[in-house]
Amino acid sequence: MRRLPRRLQHDEGAELVDHLDELRTRLVVSLIAVGAAFGVAYAEHKRLVRWLESPLPGHRKLVTYGVAEPFLTSLQVSLAASVALALPIVLWQLWSFLAPAVEPRAQRAVAWCVASATGLFAAGIAFGYVVALPAALKFLTNYDASIYDIQVRAKEYISFAVAVLVAVGVVFELPAVIVTLARLGIVKSGSLRRHRRVGYAIVAVIAVALPGVDPVTTTLEMIPLFLLFEASIWLSVVAERRRRLSLASSPS
């Protein structure tokens, strides 16, 4: 039975063959994690579909127009859920492979980023499911309802709902990314404060580019982006102070 790959230490020497063997083993571990998560997700795919369907207003039901569409839609939901479930293991395998090339001080900063990003992503998914997605669906499924016989196709709805949830989850990663860059000394809090207006303009562009063709979704994605960007600026101030204290206390 193949043993799990050992994580190399910083600047620890290893042959190219050893690196390739480690990479192969970590890929196998990641694929096994995704496969096991897919089995669990497919076993519960009915609950997952109902969970995604519940934000629809007016007790609407999803409809299908093809013979294979119910099966393919359930497969799509199971695959998306399996990637989400196995993502921590996949990211850990990726980080374990790349960590030896990063200095120990930077490793701690990146590890903090991964841990906080996981929590923020989950918070973003929750915000998207409770606030952004229901509001967007209420607007879209009632728009010109007197003209159209609005029916919601399962395949397109699942793609839309997953895209919105993932987009809001990614939006919530902003503080973790900026604070990590500040801890590594790549971004300065003073520069962020001086160019705050430019930052807000970039945030607005990002919100418009995110999934969601309607103004409701765009607005609900833009508001937390603004708040998270502002919070990131002040968190970067704290991160810089900790970095200076850490550098001052470390032996020269």
N, C-alpha and C positions, 0 to 999 in steps of 0.2 A: 504493500500500500504506500502510495507516494505521500511523503510528509509535506506539510505546508511550508512554503518558502520562508527562509529566515530573513528578517529585515537587516540589511547591512547598516553599519555605523557610518557616520560622516567621514568621508575620505578613506574609507576602507577599500583596499585594493581587491579587484576581482577581474577574472578573465571575461572576454566578450561572450564566450560560450556560457559562462555562469549567468551573465546578465540575460541572455536570450532564454536560458532554461528557467530563470526566475520569472521572466515576463510571460512565458508560456504557461507556467503553473498558476500565476495570478489570473491570467485570462480564463483558465479552466475553472478556477474557484469562482470567478465572477459569473461565468456562464451557468455553473451549477446553481448559484444563488438565484439568478434570474429564472432558471428552469423550475426550481422548487417554489419560488414565489408565484410563478405562472400557474402551477398546479393548484396552489391555495386560492389564487384569484379566480381561476376558472370554476373551481368548486363553489365559489360564492358569487358567481357573475350575475345571478338574478338579483341579489341584494345590491350589488354595485350599480346595476342598471337602474334599479328603483331609486337608489340614493342620488344618482345623477338626474333622474327624471323628476324628483320631488320639487325642485325649485320652479318648475313650470307652473304658471298661474292658471287658475280656473280648473284644476284637476284635469288638465289636458293629458291625452295619451299619445305616446309615440306611435307612428305608423311606418310600415315598410312597404316597398313597391317592387321588391324582387324576391325570387325564390331563395337565393342564398343570403339575402341581406340580414335576416335575424341571426344566422350563424356567424357571419362575418362581423356584424356589429358587436355581438357578445365576445368574439375573439379579440376585437379591437379594444374593448373595455378591459378584458383580462390582461392583455399585453401591456396596456398603459399602467394598470395597477401593479403588475409584476415588476415593471421597471421602477416604479416609485417605492415598492417594498424593498427591492434589492439594492436600491441606490446607495444606502450607507455602506454596504459591504463592497460594492463596486468602487466607490470613492476611496474607501480605506485601502483597497488593493492598489489603486492607482497612486495614492499618496505614499504608501509603503515602498513602492517601486522608485518613486522620484525623490523621497526624503533624503537618502544618502548624499545627494548632490547639493543639499541646502544646509547652510550653517545652523548649528543648534539654536542660536537665538532666533533666527528666522523660522525655524521649525516650530517653535512655540507660538509665534505669531500666526503662522498658517494653521496650526492645529486649533487655535482659538477661533480663527475665521471659519473653519469647517464646522466646529461645534455650534457656534452662534448662527451660522448660515442655515444649519439644519432646523433649528428652532424657529428662525425667522421665516423660512420657507413654509413650515407647517402653519405658522400664524397667517401667512399670506393666503394659503389654501383655505383656511377657515374664514378669513375676511372675504375672499372671493365667493365662497359658497353661501355665506350668510347675507352678504350685502351686495356685492357687485353683480353676481350672476342673476339673482332674482330680480333686481332692478332692471337690468338689461333685458331680461326675458319679458318682463311686464310691459316695457316700452315696445319691444319688437313684435310681440305676438298680439298686441292690440293696436298697432299702427294701421290706420285705414281699414279697420275690421269691418266697416260697413261696405267696403268695396270687394274685399277678398274673402274667400273661404279658407281661412288660415289653418293649415294642418302642419304638424311638425314631423318631419321625416327623421327616423331614428339615426341613420348614419350621419347625416349632416349635423343633427343636434348634438350627438356625442362628441363629434370633432370640435364643434364650437364650444361646448361646455368645458372639455378638457383643455382647449387652448386658452380660454379665459382664466381657468383656475391656475394653470401653469404660469401664465403671464403675470398674474397678481402675485404668485409665489416668488417669481424671479424679481419682481419689483421690490418686494420686502427684503431682498438680499443687499440692497444698497448700503445700509449702515455697516454691515459686516465687511463689505469690500473696501469702503472708504477708510474705516478704522484700521483695518489690516494694513492698507497702504501707508497710513499715517504712522503706525507702529514700526513699519519697515523703513520709514524715512523717505518714501517715494513721493508722498503728497504732504504738503504743509497746510496746517489749519489756517494760517494767516493768508495764504493764497486763496483758499476756499472762501474765506470771509470777504476778501477784496473783490473777488470775481463772483459774488453771490448771484448777481443778476444773470450773468452768463450761464451759471449753473442751473438756475431756474428755467432759462430758455431751453437748455439741453434736456432738462427733465420733461418739459412740455412736449418737445419733439419725440422723446422716447415714448411718452404716454400715447401720442397720436399714432406712433408706429406699432404699438402693441395690438394684439388681436382684439377685435371688437369694432364693428363698422359704425356703431351708433354713438351719438353724443353722450348717452347715459354711461355706457361702459367706459368711454374715454375719460369722462369727468371723474368717475369713481376710481379710475386708475391713477389719474393725475393728482387728486387730493392727497392720498397717502404718500405718493412720490415726493410731493413738496414737503410734507411733514417729515418724512424719513430723511430727505436731503438736509433739512435744517438740523434735525437731530444728529446726523452724521458729522456735521461741522463741529458741534460742541463735543461730541464723543471723541473726535479726532484731537481736540485740545487736550482732553484727559489722557489719550493714548500717547501724545507727544511728551507730556510731563512724565508719564511712567517710563517712557523710553529714555529720557534724559536722566532720570533717577537710576535706571538700570545701568546705563553706560557709566555714570559717575561712581556707582558702587562696585562695578566689575574691576578686577585687577588689570592693570595696564600691561 
